[in-house]
Amino acid sequence: MESKASINICDRVCESFGSAGDVDAYQTAPLTLAYIGDTIYDLYVRTYFISTTKHTVARLHSLAVRMVCASAQAKAFSLINDILTEKERCVFKRGKNTHSNVPKNADTADYRIATGFEALIGYLYLSGQDERLSELLSVIFSNIKEM
């Protein structure tokens, strides 16, 4: 039997998922979009690797880390750049141009592009555009060897 506190937490999480489509994703702050976009992209990458490979958890983690770093995300963005809508480009640019601290181990240009990419992923997720998100990620994953 679950405790009352855990049921309340689960209910609250489920309620927030249910209302994610009610968020005006286009008006959401770019770094907030990038914050959720980073998580969503990481989830897709990890899901891709566990569904297409038979590696150990350590190896899966290593592969995922290489795919979610700033330079790999910049490459991923270059694969979809030509097929973005005007609105998607605007979201990307807002994320790219937002001021944030660049980690010492990241190239500044790659990091800015990665932030824009993550903002785009977050925007698509929060606005409930799952098919479009899957379409763009399919382009990236079909070209994974180039990354």
C-alpha positions in Angstrom: 0.0 0.0 0.0 1.3 3.4 -0.9 1.6 6.2 1.5 -0.7 9.2 1.3 2.2 11.5 0.6 3.4 9.5 -2.4 -0.1 9.4 -3.9 -0.4 13.1 -3.6 3.0 13.6 -5.3 2.1 11.2 -8.1 -1.3 13.0 -8.6 0.4 16.4 -8.7 2.9 15.2 -11.3 0.2 13.6 -13.4 -1.9 16.8 -13.2 1.1 18.9 -14.3 1.7 16.6 -17.3 -2.0 16.9 -18.2 -1.8 20.7 -18.2 1.5 20.9 -20.1 -0.5 21.5 -23.3 -2.2 24.5 -21.6 1.2 26.3 -21.3 1.7 29.1 -23.9 5.0 27.6 -25.0 5.7 30.4 -27.4 5.6 32.9 -24.6 7.7 30.8 -22.2 11.2 32.1 -21.4 13.8 30.7 -23.7 16.0 29.3 -20.9 12.9 27.6 -19.4 12.2 26.0 -22.8 15.9 24.9 -23.0 15.7 23.5 -19.5 12.8 21.1 -20.4 14.1 20.6 -23.9 17.4 19.3 -22.6 15.6 16.7 -20.5 13.3 15.7 -23.4 16.2 15.4 -25.8 18.2 13.3 -23.3 15.2 11.0 -22.8 14.8 10.5 -26.6 18.5 9.8 -27.0 18.6 7.3 -24.2 15.4 5.6 -25.5 16.9 5.5 -29.0 20.1 3.7 -27.7 18.3 1.2 -25.5 16.0 0.3 -28.4 18.7 0.0 -31.0 21.7 -1.5 -29.2 22.5 -4.2 -26.7 25.2 -2.4 -24.7 25.9 -2.3 -21.0 24.5 0.6 -19.0 27.9 2.1 -18.8 28.3 2.0 -22.6 24.7 3.4 -23.0 25.6 6.3 -20.7 28.8 7.0 -22.7 26.9 7.0 -26.0 24.2 9.3 -24.6 26.7 11.8 -23.1 28.4 12.1 -26.5 25.0 12.8 -28.1 23.8 15.5 -25.6 26.9 17.6 -25.4 26.9 21.1 -26.9 28.9 20.2 -30.0 26.7 17.2 -30.8 23.6 19.2 -30.3 24.9 21.9 -32.7 25.5 19.2 -35.3 22.0 17.8 -34.6 20.6 21.3 -35.2 22.5 21.6 -38.5 20.7 18.4 -39.7 17.2 19.9 -39.2 17.9 23.6 -39.8 16.7 23.5 -43.4 13.3 22.0 -42.6 12.2 24.2 -39.7 9.2 26.4 -39.9 9.4 30.2 -39.4 8.0 29.9 -35.9 10.4 27.1 -35.0 13.3 29.3 -36.3 12.1 32.2 -34.1 12.1 29.9 -31.0 15.5 28.6 -31.9 16.9 32.2 -32.3 15.4 33.3 -29.0 17.1 30.4 -27.2 20.4 30.9 -29.1 20.5 34.6 -28.3 19.6 34.3 -24.6 22.4 35.2 -22.3 23.7 32.3 -20.2 27.0 31.2 -18.8 29.0 29.0 -21.1 30.8 26.1 -19.4 34.6 26.1 -19.7 34.6 22.9 -21.6 32.2 24.1 -24.3 32.8 26.1 -27.4 30.7 29.3 -27.1 29.2 29.1 -30.6 28.3 25.4 -30.1 26.8 26.2 -26.7 24.6 29.0 -28.0 23.3 26.8 -30.9 22.7 23.9 -28.4 20.7 26.2 -26.2 18.6 27.3 -29.1 18.2 23.6 -30.1 17.1 22.7 -26.6 14.7 25.6 -26.6 13.2 24.4 -29.8 12.8 20.8 -28.4 11.2 22.3 -25.2 8.8 24.4 -27.3 7.6 21.5 -29.4 7.2 19.4 -26.3 5.3 22.0 -24.3 3.1 23.0 -27.2 2.0 19.4 -27.7 3.6 19.0 -31.1 4.7 15.4 -30.6 4.5 14.4 -34.2 6.7 17.3 -35.3 9.1 16.6 -32.5 9.3 13.0 -33.6 9.7 14.0 -37.2 12.7 16.3 -36.4 14.3 13.7 -34.1 13.9 11.0 -36.7 16.0 13.1 -39.1 18.7 13.4 -36.4 18.7 9.8 -35.4 18.7 8.6 -39.0 22.0 10.5 -39.4 23.5 9.5 -36.1 26.7 8.2 -37.6 27.5 11.7 -38.9 27.5 13.0 -35.3 
